[in-house]
Amino acid sequence: MGYRVTILASAEKALAKLDKPLRERALHFLKDELPGLADPRSIGAALSGNLGEFWKYRRGALRFICRIEDDELVILVVKVGNRKDVYKSK
């Protein structure tokens, strides 16, 4: 059994702001590719510093900042955005 992907409302809002082709590619990754992985850490990379508890996935210029919850088999998508500003805190 693979991991389940849950998208936070803030990440959903960011996805809605993307242009249609980019949004479709992002949703394909989040709903079709990511849940099928037996180990979600087999792709992507761990973040460091004050974002050390998060994992990032990238597709082109898009970045998906996620928290992997192994005890519940959940990948929680916290933030979605362009690589130039996704790591900045507001």
N, C-alpha and C positions, 0 to 999 in steps of 0.2 A: 504494500500500500504506500502510495506517494504522499507528499505533503500537499496540504490544502492552501490556496492563496486567498488571503483576505486583504482588501484594499481599503485603507482609511478614507474617510470623507474628504480630507484635505488633498489626498492623492487623486481621488476621483475628480475633484474640482480641477486639478492641474491637467489631468488627462482630457477633460472636456474642453479645455482651452487650446489644445493642440489642433493643428490642421488635420483634416480627415485622413489622408494617407498615413501620416505619422501616428495618429491615434489608433488606426487599425493595426499597424505593425506592433505598437506597444501592447494593445489588448491581445493580439495573437500570442505574443511572448508570455504575457501574464496568465492567460487562460488556457493556452494549449501546450506551450513548451515547458514552462516552469513547474506546473503541477505534476508532470510526468517523471520528474527526476527522483530517483531513489535517494540521492544525496544532494541537497541543494547547494552544498559547498563545493561540488565538483566543477562548477563554473562560477564566475564572478570573483570577488576579492573582499577580504576583510578591510574595514576602514580603521584608521588609527586616531590617536588623540582623543578629543572629547566625543568623537563619533565612533569610538572603538567597539561599542556593543552592536554596531550595525554592519550589514553586508551590502555590497553594491553589485549591481548587474548593469551591463551596458549594452546598448544596441545603437550603433552609430553615435550621434551626439547626445542621445537620451541616456539618462542615468536613473536607475531605480534604487532607492535607498530602502532597505528592508531589515526587519528584525526576524531572525529565525528562531522559532520556539520549538525546540526538539521534543519537549515533554508532551506537547499537544499536536505535533506534526503540522505546524502552521508557519507559513511565510507571510509576515505582516508587512505589506507595502506601506511605508510611512510617507515617502516623498517621491515625486516624479518630476523631472525637469531636464533642461539643457545642462550640459556639463559645466558651462561657464558660471552658472549661478545656483545649482542644486545644493551645493555644500555650504552656502552662506545661510546663516541664521537670521531670522527677521526680528 
